[in-house]
Amino acid sequence: MPEKNLRAIRAALVVPQDREAFDSGLKAVLDEVRVSLDLSALNNFLHRWWISACDSVRDPEGRHQMHAKAEQALAGEPVPKGRPWREALRDRGIDL
C-alpha cells in the first residue's frame, strides 16, 4: 500500500487519467485551502485519493478497465453493468 502522503499517492496512480484528475484536484483543493485556511478539504482529498492509489496498486488492470468503461459511457456506447464500487474495493481488501 502506498503511504498516505501526496507524493506517494501520485506515484502509485498508474492510469494517466487518474494522475491528471489528481493534479487538477490538488490544485483546486489547495486554492480552496488558501482562501478558507481550513485543512479539512485537503485531508478529505488525501483520503479519497489514497483509496484510489491503493486500488491502483492492487489492480492496475482494473483501473484501466474502469476508465475504458467510463469513456464508453461518455461516448454514449452501451456498457455492461458491474458490481457496486464499494463491493469491488472491499473484495480487494480496501475498507472505507
Buried (B, 14 or more C-beta within 10 A) or exposed (E): EBEEEBEEBBBBBBBEBBBEBBEEEBEEBEEBBEEEEEEEBBEEBBEBBBBBBBBBBBBBEBBBEBBEBEEEEEEEEEBEEEEEEEEBBEEBEBEE
